[in-house]
Amino acid sequence: MPAARLRKRKSSNRGEDTAAATPTDTSPKADPQDSLVIYVHGVAQEDPPGELKLGWDLALFGRDMGESSRMAYWADVVRPEVLQAKRVGAQKVSVAEASTVDLNAVLDGASVPKSKKADAEQLALELLREMGIEAQAEASAVGAKFLPLPASLRKPISRFFIERLVTDTAAYFFKPGARKKIQDRLTAEINAAGKRPVTIVAHSQGTVIAYEVLAALQKDAIKLDALVTLGSPLGVREVQDHLDPGDPLQVPGVVQRWHNFADPLDPVALDKGLASDFTPLGAIEDVTLLNNRTRLDWNFNPHSAVGYLAHPKVRRVVNEAMRMDVMARFVLARDVAERLGAEPQTRHSVLIEVLEPGYPALNEKRTTTRELEKGEQSRLKRKDVDDLPPLRLEHRIDELVVQLRQLVGKEAETAACIDPLRRFVSARLTAGELRAIGREHQKMRIYAVWRSSRKAKLTGRSMSVLKADAALTSFSADGSDITWAVLDTGARADHPHFDNQVIKEVWDCTKRGRPVLLEGHQDPDGHGTHVCGIIAGMAPKRPRKDGSMPKERGVAPRAKLVVYKVLNDKGQGEDAWIIKALDHIAEQNANIAEGLAIHGINLSLGGPFDNTVYGCGFSPVCVELRRLWRDGVLVVVASGNEGQVQVNTSDGDNEINNYMSIGDPANLEDCIAVGAVNADKPHLYGVSSFSSRGPTADGRAKPDVVAPGERIRSCNSRFRSDEDLYYPESGTSMAAPHVSGLLAAFLSVRREFRGRPDEVKKILLDACVDIHRDRYHQGRGIPNLMQMLLSV
């Protein structure tokens, strides 16, 4: 099966679990010498100034920048009613209203709905007739006649359409006094900066305002680190006709660095490049951005300011200009912050990490859960609060749940799916609710908000490759008294392969609340059942119709399995579901007097790694897996099936090797990451072409080992008779459970190594058979169970 898609977040700083980027729990106060960023917004803005600035701060920096950022707000100049807004919501930009377009774009319908397109065509024809210009009836012919017009004719036509279609832009260009009032807003912010170095970030119509204001300044009037323009219409000739100063267009003298960003689908930035329009030529650095949200969600506006601000390239340029670390602390992870530009009613799955005791919020004044539910303020005096024992993590979780319920309101509580976990609270929140969290994170004791990323599954002849058959005969290494957890799509415990004894329990973690023990037998997808059959169990001793006896068996046939359904019936899930299962495993082990209730975990799932969101191996799932590893639980993870990617060449589509394709959480150091090899002739055919390759993004060698993963026969969850109990599957999903079964078999014989995962991993790696492939393809090679048992 294809490799899982796991989109993650940046890691947190918790003791030794230090990642590349970490959240913050403070809002900085500006030093007089600190760099200042000034924002200039675009048209159709509906949010009040404070909310708009906060949204831009969160998108660009992941946190409230306090006095280090300012918003040159001008929407109220043309629409005073915006300051009466009470609702906190995501920024809305209507393409039809926000676009400043040339006539061809209007007529081609690139940025205007059909209803307005028809009006525009009729208006164009009428206006051209009034000017005595011949025009054919077809809109395309009108555009062809229109483009060659001299400026003397083009300018009044473009003005006519701007006034008809773009209210805010028309007010700026043509309403008496409005232009100066709007420019004065930006000028005031520049003057207030004094001698502080300034970076100006402008979007849409704001780029026009910034250009004209900066063009009027003396060269030494401002210490400008950079001008950053996003989705700018400055390249559109019909806009250039109305600029002051106009032809020839020049880069303002105060501008030393000008970075211009445009999305290919942005209907406002019709001309993506500005470098060839302004002199000196080449002074502007044009960058065409591919906003992934535009591609993944067609309801996402490619002109969205938040979409631009959250893009890694924009973030990098602004942080470099301000002499700030792009990996600095944050409250909202980047892939959460970019959701602030989505439709206001859309909900997004997130994991909210709570400040653990020892990392107090600034406002430690406590309220009880009962008081929070009543909406009352605590009446405890400060001295009384200081005398209280430290607030426990579970209490903070409870308080956050109550606060989130108050935030979303009773009507939306069901849709918000607020679900407390052991160290997180998972929820589905709107852009407005995420923005409110960004503002109130200190009071809510929130450490960071991560995306609860999507997960998916990673999809016998193999016993002799691992020497598991010999170990079973010589040492009775059958997995007895060992229990392994399988986090997958569930399992059919009634499959004859499991004899109603191998699978002890199946827990559903995909619903709100604590895991639910599933009654009956379910696994419509079948991936989990297939994985379980590779680890444990054996075929029923009943002859098939052709008289042959089935030979399929798990690597550790007598091991017990506890199955956690963390992927839905389509093979997809979320981080929150996996963490809920890991919490449950930790509880089971904590409640046993001696030893472990669960000795190991198999995760045949994963996904890609994004170094702009979290440190390699430090995502929330990785952090929780590390906790279990250090508590004595072995963790086995499929490395991923991204070893080859398809590229388009002049000769057609071709497959090429894809290095640094190890997925997350397989990039966790405290785990055993498993790649795939051919099950019959691994020394001849080597590592499977689909198996993900290392190194990890931070330079560590992965995978750790490889195991059979091609055409592996195992249990069919949709069986109807003894004739279709098994079917073949390929993928690192099949390789990982081979290693899980091997480790269960090892621990059933060498009992003294239970609860000692570091030592077991060393024994495993030292006993591997080298198949003489690249280290970043094969790891240490193929595990050899016989050699492991003989070595200790």
BALOLUM-295825 format. One line per 3 residues: number of its first residue (from 1); for each residue x, y, z of C-alpha. Coordinates in nm, 2 decimals. Example, Ala and Ser with C-alpha at 12.3 -4.5 7.8 and 13.67 -1.06 7.14 Angstrom:
BEGIN
1	1.23 -0.45 0.78 | 1.37 -0.11 0.71;
END
This chain:
BEGIN
1	0.00 0.00 0.00 | 0.12 0.36 -0.05 | 0.32 0.52 0.23;
4	0.13 0.70 0.49 | 0.09 1.08 0.48 | 0.18 1.22 0.81;
7	0.21 1.60 0.83 | 0.37 1.71 1.15 | 0.47 2.01 1.35;
10	0.77 2.15 1.51 | 0.90 2.00 1.83 | 0.89 2.15 2.17;
13	1.17 2.21 2.42 | 1.10 1.98 2.71 | 1.43 1.90 2.89;
16	1.64 1.70 2.66 | 1.38 1.67 2.39 | 1.51 1.98 2.21;
19	1.40 2.05 1.86 | 1.48 2.30 1.59 | 1.19 2.53 1.66;
22	0.99 2.57 1.98 | 0.67 2.74 2.09 | 0.66 3.04 2.31;
25	0.45 3.14 2.61 | 0.54 3.51 2.61 | 0.47 3.81 2.39;
28	0.79 4.01 2.34 | 0.83 4.37 2.43 | 1.01 4.58 2.18;
31	1.35 4.72 2.24 | 1.41 5.07 2.09 | 1.68 4.91 1.87;
34	1.47 4.61 1.77 | 1.36 4.57 1.41 | 1.00 4.66 1.34;
37	0.77 4.51 1.08 | 0.49 4.73 0.94 | 0.20 4.56 0.77;
40	-0.01 4.72 0.50 | -0.33 4.52 0.42 | -0.53 4.49 0.10;
43	-0.89 4.55 -0.01 | -1.21 4.41 0.13 | -1.08 4.39 0.48;
46	-1.35 4.31 0.74 | -1.15 4.26 1.06 | -1.07 4.54 1.31;
49	-0.71 4.65 1.34 | -0.61 4.44 1.65 | -0.75 4.12 1.51;
52	-0.60 4.17 1.17 | -0.25 4.24 1.31 | -0.28 3.94 1.54;
55	-0.37 3.72 1.24 | -0.08 3.84 1.04 | 0.16 3.79 1.34;
58	0.04 3.43 1.39 | 0.07 3.35 1.02 | 0.41 3.50 0.97;
61	0.58 3.43 1.31 | 0.35 3.18 1.48 | 0.30 3.42 1.78;
64	0.19 3.76 1.89 | 0.48 4.00 1.81 | 0.35 4.26 2.05;
67	0.53 4.60 2.00 | 0.76 4.45 1.73 | 0.48 4.47 1.47;
70	0.24 4.74 1.35 | -0.05 4.74 1.11 | -0.10 5.04 0.88;
73	-0.48 5.00 0.89 | -0.68 5.19 0.63 | -1.00 5.00 0.57;
76	-1.20 5.24 0.78 | -1.11 5.53 0.56 | -1.33 5.38 0.28;
79	-1.56 5.17 0.50 | -1.60 5.32 0.85 | -1.83 5.04 0.95;
82	-1.55 4.79 0.98 | -1.45 4.93 1.32 | -1.78 4.83 1.46;
85	-1.70 4.46 1.40 | -1.75 4.25 1.70 | -1.68 3.90 1.56;
88	-1.34 3.75 1.56 | -1.31 3.56 1.23 | -1.07 3.47 0.95;
91	-0.97 3.72 0.69 | -1.22 3.72 0.40 | -1.10 3.82 0.06;
94	-1.36 3.79 -0.22 | -1.18 3.74 -0.55 | -1.45 3.92 -0.73;
97	-1.44 4.22 -0.50 | -1.07 4.22 -0.42 | -0.92 4.19 -0.77;
100	-0.78 4.48 -0.96 | -0.78 4.35 -1.31 | -0.71 4.44 -1.67;
103	-0.99 4.43 -1.92 | -0.87 4.10 -2.07 | -0.89 3.92 -1.74;
106	-1.24 4.05 -1.68 | -1.36 3.94 -2.02 | -1.19 3.60 -1.99;
109	-1.36 3.55 -1.66 | -1.03 3.48 -1.49 | -1.13 3.66 -1.17;
112	-1.49 3.77 -1.20 | -1.80 3.55 -1.16 | -2.02 3.48 -1.47;
115	-2.28 3.73 -1.36 | -2.03 4.02 -1.34 | -1.85 3.89 -1.65;
118	-2.16 3.94 -1.86 | -2.20 4.29 -1.72 | -1.84 4.37 -1.79;
121	-1.86 4.26 -2.15 | -2.17 4.47 -2.21 | -2.00 4.77 -2.04;
124	-1.69 4.73 -2.25 | -1.89 4.72 -2.57 | -2.09 5.03 -2.48;
127	-1.79 5.23 -2.36 | -1.59 5.15 -2.67 | -1.89 5.24 -2.90;
130	-1.91 5.57 -2.71 | -1.55 5.64 -2.79 | -1.61 5.56 -3.16;
133	-1.40 5.24 -3.16 | -1.52 4.95 -3.37 | -1.57 4.63 -3.17;
136	-1.71 4.29 -3.26 | -1.98 4.13 -3.05 | -1.76 3.86 -2.91;
139	-1.59 3.94 -2.58 | -1.26 3.80 -2.70 | -1.26 4.04 -3.00;
142	-1.33 4.33 -2.76 | -1.02 4.23 -2.56 | -0.81 4.21 -2.88;
145	-0.92 4.56 -2.99 | -0.87 4.69 -2.64 | -0.51 4.59 -2.56;
148	-0.34 4.80 -2.83 | -0.52 5.12 -2.71 | -0.29 5.41 -2.62;
151	-0.28 5.52 -2.26 | -0.50 5.82 -2.33 | -0.79 5.58 -2.41;
154	-0.69 5.29 -2.19 | -0.68 5.50 -1.87 | -1.04 5.61 -1.87;
157	-1.16 5.26 -1.96 | -0.96 5.10 -1.68 | -1.09 5.37 -1.44;
160	-1.45 5.29 -1.54 | -1.40 4.92 -1.46 | -1.21 4.98 -1.14;
163	-1.49 5.20 -1.02 | -1.75 4.94 -1.12 | -1.58 4.63 -0.98;
166	-1.33 4.72 -0.71 | -1.48 4.95 -0.44 | -1.17 4.99 -0.22;
169	-0.93 5.04 -0.51 | -1.16 5.29 -0.67 | -1.19 5.49 -0.35;
172	-0.81 5.50 -0.31 | -0.74 5.61 -0.67 | -1.04 5.84 -0.74;
175	-1.22 5.95 -0.42 | -1.11 6.30 -0.32 | -0.89 6.30 -0.02;
178	-0.90 5.92 0.04 | -0.56 5.86 -0.12 | -0.38 6.10 0.11;
181	-0.57 5.98 0.42 | -0.48 5.62 0.35 | -0.11 5.70 0.27;
184	-0.10 5.90 0.60 | -0.17 5.59 0.79 | 0.14 5.42 0.66;
187	0.35 5.74 0.69 | 0.25 5.78 1.06 | 0.37 5.43 1.13;
190	0.70 5.49 0.95 | 0.75 5.82 1.15 | 0.67 5.65 1.48;
193	0.94 5.39 1.41 | 1.20 5.66 1.45 | 1.55 5.52 1.41;
196	1.43 5.16 1.44 | 1.51 4.94 1.13 | 1.19 4.87 0.95;
199	1.06 4.59 0.73 | 0.74 4.66 0.53 | 0.52 4.37 0.44;
202	0.23 4.47 0.20 | -0.04 4.27 0.04 | -0.26 4.33 -0.26;
205	-0.37 4.69 -0.27 | -0.14 4.76 0.02 | 0.15 4.71 -0.22;
208	0.03 5.01 -0.42 | 0.01 5.22 -0.10 | 0.35 5.11 0.01;
211	0.51 5.19 -0.32 | 0.36 5.54 -0.35 | 0.45 5.63 0.01;
214	0.81 5.50 -0.01 | 0.85 5.68 -0.35 | 0.78 6.01 -0.18;
217	1.04 5.97 0.09 | 1.39 6.10 0.10 | 1.66 5.83 0.07;
220	1.76 5.86 0.43 | 1.41 5.91 0.58 | 1.38 5.55 0.69;
223	1.61 5.26 0.77 | 1.43 5.01 0.55 | 1.56 4.66 0.58;
226	1.33 4.52 0.31 | 1.01 4.58 0.12 | 0.81 4.26 0.08;
229	0.51 4.26 -0.15 | 0.26 3.98 -0.17 | 0.00 3.92 -0.44;
232	0.07 4.26 -0.59 | -0.12 4.42 -0.88 | 0.17 4.66 -0.95;
235	0.26 4.47 -1.26 | -0.08 4.53 -1.42 | -0.06 4.80 -1.68;
238	-0.41 4.94 -1.60 | -0.30 4.99 -1.23 | 0.03 5.14 -1.34;
241	-0.16 5.40 -1.54 | -0.29 5.54 -1.21 | 0.03 5.53 -1.00;
244	0.20 5.84 -0.86 | 0.47 5.86 -0.96 | 0.39 5.69 -1.29;
247	0.59 5.64 -1.61 | 0.87 5.58 -1.59 | 0.83 5.35 -1.29;
250	1.13 5.35 -1.05 | 1.23 5.15 -0.74 | 1.20 5.40 -0.46;
253	1.53 5.54 -0.34 | 1.48 5.42 0.02 | 1.43 5.06 -0.10;
256	1.75 4.85 -0.11 | 1.58 4.51 -0.10 | 1.25 4.44 -0.26;
259	1.11 4.09 -0.26 | 0.79 4.03 -0.46 | 0.59 3.71 -0.41;
262	0.30 3.58 -0.63 | 0.10 3.26 -0.65 | 0.05 3.12 -1.00;
265	-0.32 3.12 -0.94 | -0.35 3.46 -0.78 | -0.61 3.65 -0.98;
268	-0.49 3.99 -0.85 | -0.12 3.94 -0.93 | -0.20 3.89 -1.30;
271	0.16 3.99 -1.39 | 0.37 3.78 -1.15 | 0.69 3.97 -1.21;
274	0.78 4.33 -1.13 | 1.15 4.33 -1.20 | 1.11 4.42 -1.57;
277	0.86 4.70 -1.50 | 1.06 4.91 -1.26 | 1.40 5.07 -1.31;
280	1.67 4.99 -1.24 | 1.58 4.66 -1.41 | 1.65 4.35 -1.20;
283	1.64 4.54 -0.87 | 1.33 4.35 -0.76 | 1.36 3.98 -0.67;
286	1.05 3.81 -0.81 | 0.95 3.48 -0.66 | 0.66 3.27 -0.78;
289	0.52 3.07 -0.48 | 0.34 2.74 -0.50 | 0.10 2.76 -0.21;
292	0.03 2.40 -0.12 | -0.31 2.49 0.04 | -0.42 2.62 -0.29;
295	-0.35 2.28 -0.45 | -0.49 2.08 -0.16 | -0.81 2.28 -0.09;
298	-0.98 2.45 -0.38 | -1.18 2.65 -0.13 | -0.86 2.81 -0.02;
301	-0.81 3.16 -0.18 | -0.47 3.18 -0.36 | -0.48 3.56 -0.30;
304	-0.51 3.51 0.08 | -0.27 3.72 0.28 | -0.24 3.45 0.54;
307	-0.15 3.20 0.27 | 0.13 3.41 0.16 | 0.25 3.50 0.51;
310	0.27 3.14 0.63 | 0.47 3.03 0.33 | 0.82 2.92 0.43;
313	0.99 3.14 0.17 | 0.81 3.45 0.28 | 0.88 3.37 0.65;
316	1.25 3.32 0.57 | 1.28 3.65 0.39 | 1.11 3.85 0.66;
319	1.30 3.69 0.94 | 1.63 3.74 0.77 | 1.55 4.11 0.70;
322	1.46 4.15 1.07 | 1.77 3.96 1.19 | 1.54 3.70 1.35;
325	1.57 3.33 1.37 | 1.32 3.16 1.13 | 1.32 2.87 1.38;
328	1.22 3.10 1.67 | 0.96 3.02 1.92 | 0.59 3.00 1.82;
331	0.24 2.93 1.96 | 0.08 2.82 1.63 | 0.28 2.58 1.42;
334	0.32 2.70 1.06 | 0.08 2.45 0.91 | -0.18 2.55 1.17;
337	-0.12 2.92 1.11 | -0.18 2.89 0.74 | -0.54 2.77 0.82;
340	-0.61 3.12 0.94 | -0.68 3.21 0.58 | -0.94 2.95 0.52;
343	-1.32 3.00 0.51 | -1.44 3.12 0.86 | -1.68 2.82 0.91;
346	-1.42 2.56 0.82 | -1.29 2.35 1.11 | -0.93 2.22 1.14;
349	-0.80 1.93 1.34 | -0.54 2.04 1.59 | -0.35 1.91 1.89;
352	-0.32 2.16 2.17 | -0.03 2.10 2.40 | -0.07 2.21 2.76;
355	0.20 2.37 2.96 | 0.33 2.10 3.20 | 0.40 2.19 3.56;
358	0.74 2.35 3.57 | 0.65 2.56 3.26 | 0.40 2.81 3.42;
361	0.21 3.06 3.22 | 0.26 3.42 3.32 | -0.08 3.45 3.48;
364	-0.08 3.17 3.73 | -0.40 3.29 3.90 | -0.60 2.97 3.93;
367	-0.96 2.90 3.89 | -1.14 2.57 3.97 | -1.32 2.38 3.70;
370	-1.65 2.46 3.87 | -1.57 2.83 3.87 | -1.47 2.81 3.51;
373	-1.79 2.64 3.41 | -1.98 2.92 3.58 | -1.77 3.18 3.41;
376	-1.67 3.33 3.74 | -1.34 3.49 3.84 | -1.14 3.32 4.12;
379	-1.18 3.51 4.44 | -0.86 3.35 4.59 | -0.61 3.60 4.71;
382	-0.26 3.58 4.56 | -0.11 3.46 4.89 | -0.37 3.18 4.91;
385	-0.28 3.08 4.55 | 0.09 3.07 4.63 | 0.02 2.84 4.92;
388	-0.15 2.58 4.70 | 0.04 2.28 4.57 | 0.15 2.29 4.21;
391	-0.13 2.24 3.96 | -0.12 1.89 3.82 | -0.12 1.83 3.44;
394	-0.45 1.66 3.44 | -0.61 1.96 3.61 | -0.47 2.19 3.34;
397	-0.61 1.96 3.08 | -0.96 1.97 3.25 | -0.94 2.35 3.27;
400	-0.84 2.38 2.90 | -1.13 2.16 2.80 | -1.37 2.40 2.98;
403	-1.21 2.70 2.83 | -1.23 2.56 2.48 | -1.60 2.48 2.53;
406	-1.66 2.84 2.63 | -1.47 2.96 2.33 | -1.66 2.76 2.07;
409	-2.00 2.79 2.24 | -2.26 2.52 2.31 | -2.40 2.52 1.96;
412	-2.06 2.43 1.81 | -1.94 2.20 2.08 | -2.02 1.89 1.89;
415	-1.86 2.00 1.57 | -1.55 2.11 1.76 | -1.49 1.75 1.88;
418	-1.30 1.86 2.19 | -1.12 1.55 2.33 | -0.88 1.55 2.63;
421	-0.57 1.33 2.60 | -0.30 1.27 2.85 | -0.08 1.57 2.75;
424	-0.29 1.73 2.48 | -0.64 1.83 2.39 | -0.75 1.75 2.04;
427	-1.01 1.97 1.88 | -1.15 2.09 1.55 | -1.13 2.47 1.55;
430	-1.22 2.75 1.31 | -0.97 3.02 1.20 | -1.13 3.26 1.44;
433	-1.10 3.02 1.73 | -0.74 2.96 1.65 | -0.67 3.33 1.64;
436	-0.84 3.36 1.99 | -0.61 3.09 2.12 | -0.31 3.28 1.98;
439	-0.42 3.58 2.18 | -0.51 3.41 2.50 | -0.26 3.12 2.51;
442	-0.10 3.25 2.83 | -0.43 3.25 3.03 | -0.52 2.91 2.88;
445	-0.17 2.77 2.97 | -0.12 2.65 2.61 | 0.24 2.55 2.52;
448	0.18 2.51 2.14 | -0.09 2.43 1.89 | 0.01 2.16 1.63;
451	-0.18 2.03 1.34 | -0.34 1.69 1.40 | -0.20 1.57 1.07;
454	-0.35 1.30 0.85 | -0.22 0.95 0.87 | -0.26 0.66 0.64;
457	-0.15 0.29 0.62 | 0.18 0.19 0.46 | 0.14 -0.10 0.26;
460	0.47 -1.51 0.39 | 0.78 -1.69 0.24 | 0.97 -1.47 0.48;
463	1.04 -1.68 0.79 | 1.36 -1.83 0.65 | 1.50 -1.49 0.56;
466	1.48 -1.38 0.93 | 1.59 -1.73 1.05 | 1.27 -1.73 1.25;
469	1.18 -2.09 1.15 | 1.51 -2.22 1.28 | 1.47 -2.02 1.60;
472	1.13 -2.17 1.66 | 1.27 -2.52 1.61 | 1.58 -2.47 1.81;
475	1.48 -2.23 2.09 | 1.09 -2.25 2.09 | 1.10 -1.88 2.01;
478	0.73 -1.85 1.96 | 0.64 -1.53 2.14 | 0.49 -1.69 2.45;
481	0.40 -1.45 2.73 | 0.48 -1.15 2.51 | 0.21 -0.89 2.43;
484	0.25 -0.65 2.13 | 0.03 -0.35 2.05 | -0.07 -0.29 1.68;
487	-0.18 0.06 1.59 | -0.36 0.03 1.27 | -0.71 0.00 1.11;
490	-0.83 -0.25 1.37 | -0.84 -0.63 1.32 | -1.08 -0.93 1.28;
493	-1.01 -1.12 1.59 | -1.24 -1.40 1.47 | -1.01 -1.49 1.18;
496	-0.92 -1.86 1.20 | -0.55 -1.76 1.19 | -0.59 -1.61 1.54;
499	-0.79 -1.89 1.69 | -0.98 -1.65 1.91 | -0.68 -1.63 2.14;
502	-0.41 -1.43 1.98 | -0.59 -1.10 1.97 | -0.68 -1.01 2.33;
505	-0.86 -0.68 2.27 | -0.94 -0.43 1.99 | -0.97 -0.07 2.11;
508	-1.13 0.21 1.90 | -0.94 0.54 1.93 | -1.11 0.72 1.64;
511	-1.41 0.85 1.85 | -1.42 1.13 2.11 | -1.34 1.03 2.47;
514	-1.14 0.74 2.60 | -1.07 0.43 2.38 | -1.37 0.21 2.34;
517	-1.34 -0.17 2.36 | -1.49 -0.30 2.03 | -1.73 -0.59 2.05;
520	-1.77 -0.80 1.75 | -1.52 -0.83 1.46 | -1.45 -0.54 1.24;
523	-1.18 -0.43 1.00 | -1.34 -0.33 0.66 | -1.01 -0.19 0.53;
526	-0.81 -0.51 0.62 | -0.47 -0.35 0.66 | -0.46 -0.40 1.04;
529	-0.57 -0.77 1.01 | -0.29 -0.83 0.75 | -0.03 -0.67 0.98;
532	-0.14 -0.87 1.28 | -0.12 -1.20 1.09 | 0.25 -1.13 1.01;
535	0.33 -1.08 1.38 | 0.14 -1.37 1.55 | -0.10 -1.66 1.50;
538	-0.09 -1.95 1.25 | -0.31 -2.10 0.99 | -0.58 -2.35 1.10;
541	-0.47 -2.71 1.06 | -0.74 -2.79 0.81 | -0.66 -2.91 0.46;
544	-0.77 -2.69 0.17 | -0.99 -2.82 -0.12 | -0.68 -2.92 -0.31;
547	-0.56 -3.13 -0.01 | -0.27 -2.91 0.08 | -0.22 -2.79 0.43;
550	-0.19 -2.41 0.49 | 0.16 -2.30 0.61 | 0.10 -1.94 0.69;
553	0.21 -1.83 1.04 | 0.32 -1.53 1.23 | 0.68 -1.47 1.32;
556	0.59 -1.51 1.69 | 0.28 -1.74 1.66 | 0.20 -1.75 2.03;
559	0.24 -1.38 2.11 | -0.06 -1.19 2.22 | -0.19 -0.88 2.04;
562	-0.37 -0.57 2.16 | -0.50 -0.38 1.86 | -0.57 -0.01 1.86;
565	-0.79 0.13 1.58 | -0.62 0.46 1.50 | -0.70 0.46 1.13;
568	-1.05 0.48 1.00 | -1.21 0.23 0.75 | -1.04 0.41 0.46;
571	-0.70 0.37 0.62 | -0.66 0.73 0.73 | -0.63 0.89 1.07;
574	-0.50 1.17 1.28 | -0.22 1.23 1.53 | -0.47 1.27 1.81;
577	-0.59 0.91 1.76 | -0.24 0.77 1.77 | -0.16 0.97 2.08;
580	-0.48 0.85 2.25 | -0.36 0.49 2.19 | -0.01 0.56 2.32;
583	-0.17 0.72 2.63 | -0.37 0.40 2.69 | -0.07 0.18 2.65;
586	0.12 0.39 2.91 | -0.17 0.35 3.15 | -0.18 -0.03 3.10;
589	0.19 -0.05 3.18 | 0.16 0.18 3.48 | -0.12 -0.03 3.63;
592	0.08 -0.35 3.63 | 0.27 -0.43 3.95 | 0.58 -0.58 3.79;
595	0.71 -0.59 3.43 | 0.51 -0.46 3.13 | 0.15 -0.53 3.02;
598	0.26 -0.44 2.66 | 0.62 -0.51 2.55 | 0.62 -0.35 2.21;
601	0.43 -0.14 1.95 | 0.40 -0.18 1.58 | 0.32 0.12 1.36;
604	0.28 0.05 1.00 | 0.19 0.40 0.93 | 0.36 0.74 0.89;
607	0.40 1.03 0.65 | 0.63 1.30 0.52 | 0.86 1.53 0.72;
610	0.83 1.91 0.70 | 1.13 2.08 0.86 | 0.96 2.41 0.86;
613	0.70 2.28 1.11 | 0.89 2.06 1.36 | 1.23 1.92 1.44;
616	1.32 1.59 1.29 | 1.20 1.31 1.52 | 1.04 1.56 1.76;
619	0.68 1.58 1.65 | 0.41 1.52 1.93 | 0.37 1.16 1.82;
622	0.75 1.11 1.83 | 0.77 1.27 2.18 | 0.51 1.03 2.31;
625	0.68 0.73 2.15 | 1.01 0.83 2.30 | 0.84 0.84 2.65;
628	0.72 0.48 2.60 | 1.06 0.37 2.47 | 1.22 0.51 2.78;
631	0.96 0.33 2.99 | 1.08 0.00 2.84 | 0.85 -0.04 2.54;
634	1.00 -0.14 2.20 | 0.88 0.07 1.91 | 0.88 -0.06 1.56;
637	0.79 0.17 1.27 | 0.76 0.13 0.89 | 1.01 0.36 0.72;
640	0.77 0.46 0.44 | 0.71 0.37 0.08 | 0.85 0.69 -0.08;
643	1.17 0.53 -0.21 | 1.08 0.63 -0.57 | 0.90 0.93 -0.70;
646	0.76 0.99 -1.04 | 0.89 1.28 -1.24 | 0.79 1.42 -1.58;
649	1.07 1.43 -1.84 | 1.09 1.48 -2.22 | 1.07 1.10 -2.24;
652	0.76 1.08 -2.04 | 0.70 0.99 -1.67 | 1.00 0.81 -1.50;
655	1.06 0.68 -1.16 | 1.37 0.80 -0.98 | 1.52 0.72 -0.64;
658	1.42 0.95 -0.36 | 1.68 1.00 -0.09 | 1.59 1.16 0.25;
661	1.24 1.01 0.22 | 1.22 0.85 0.57 | 0.88 0.93 0.70;
664	0.77 1.06 1.05 | 0.77 0.90 1.31 | 1.03 0.66 1.15;
667	1.28 0.94 1.18 | 1.26 0.90 1.56 | 1.60 0.79 1.70;
670	1.43 0.58 1.98 | 1.26 0.34 1.75 | 1.35 0.07 1.51;
673	1.27 0.19 1.15 | 1.22 -0.09 0.90 | 1.26 -0.08 0.53;
676	1.17 -0.36 0.28 | 1.35 -0.62 0.08 | 1.25 -0.90 -0.15;
679	1.11 -1.19 0.04 | 1.26 -1.47 -0.17 | 1.61 -1.35 -0.29;
682	1.70 -1.05 -0.08 | 2.08 -1.08 -0.16 | 2.00 -1.08 -0.53;
685	1.72 -0.83 -0.56 | 1.82 -0.62 -0.26 | 1.61 -0.33 -0.11;
688	1.27 -0.29 -0.26 | 1.24 0.00 -0.50 | 0.95 0.16 -0.30;
691	1.13 0.14 0.04 | 1.21 0.49 0.18 | 1.57 0.58 0.20;
694	1.78 0.78 0.44 | 1.94 0.97 0.58 | 1.70 1.16 0.80;
697	1.67 1.53 0.76 | 1.91 1.59 1.04 | 2.17 1.35 0.91;
700	2.11 1.03 1.10 | 2.13 0.69 0.94 | 1.79 0.53 0.88;
703	1.63 0.28 0.82 | 1.77 0.07 1.10 | 1.70 -0.26 0.94;
706	1.52 -0.42 0.64 | 1.28 -0.71 0.64 | 1.06 -0.89 0.38;
709	0.80 -0.66 0.24 | 0.72 -0.78 -0.11 | 0.42 -0.99 -0.19;
712	0.37 -1.10 0.17 | 0.07 -1.34 0.23 | -0.12 -1.27 0.54;
715	-0.47 -1.26 0.68 | -0.77 -1.14 0.47 | -1.03 -0.96 0.68;
718	-1.29 -1.02 0.41 | -1.25 -1.40 0.41 | -1.56 -1.61 0.34;
721	-1.41 -1.96 0.36 | -1.08 -2.14 0.42 | -1.00 -2.09 0.05;
724	-0.96 -1.71 0.08 | -0.81 -1.67 0.43 | -0.49 -1.51 0.30;
727	-0.39 -1.26 0.03 | -0.06 -1.09 -0.07 | 0.04 -0.73 0.01;
730	0.36 -0.53 -0.04 | 0.51 -0.24 0.14 | 0.71 -0.14 0.45;
733	0.38 -0.20 0.63 | 0.45 -0.56 0.58 | 0.82 -0.54 0.67;
736	0.77 -0.37 1.01 | 0.55 -0.65 1.16 | 0.82 -0.90 1.06;
739	1.06 -0.72 1.30 | 0.79 -0.68 1.56 | 0.73 -1.06 1.56;
742	1.10 -1.13 1.56 | 1.15 -0.91 1.87 | 0.85 -1.07 2.04;
745	1.00 -1.42 1.97 | 1.34 -1.30 2.11 | 1.19 -1.17 2.43;
748	0.99 -1.49 2.49 | 1.33 -1.67 2.52 | 1.56 -1.40 2.66;
751	1.32 -1.27 2.92 | 1.58 -1.07 3.11 | 1.58 -0.82 2.82;
754	1.22 -0.73 2.86 | 1.18 -0.36 2.94 | 1.54 -0.28 2.81;
757	1.48 -0.15 2.45 | 1.82 0.01 2.40 | 2.00 -0.32 2.47;
760	1.76 -0.51 2.25 | 1.81 -0.27 1.97 | 2.18 -0.31 1.99;
763	2.15 -0.69 1.99 | 1.92 -0.67 1.69 | 2.16 -0.44 1.49;
766	2.47 -0.64 1.57 | 2.31 -0.96 1.45 | 2.20 -0.83 1.11;
769	2.30 -0.99 0.79 | 2.47 -0.74 0.55 | 2.32 -0.76 0.20;
772	2.59 -0.52 0.08 | 2.36 -0.23 -0.02 | 2.40 0.13 0.06;
775	2.38 0.20 0.43 | 2.09 0.45 0.38 | 1.90 0.19 0.19;
778	1.95 -0.13 0.39 | 2.03 0.00 0.74 | 2.24 -0.26 0.91;
781	2.08 -0.53 0.70 | 1.83 -0.82 0.76 | 1.78 -0.92 1.13;
784	1.88 -1.28 1.21 | 1.68 -1.42 1.51 | 1.91 -1.72 1.55;
787	2.22 -1.50 1.57 | 2.04 -1.27 1.82 | 1.96 -1.57 2.05;
790	2.31 -1.71 2.02 | 2.48 -1.38 2.10 | 2.34 -1.35 2.45;
END
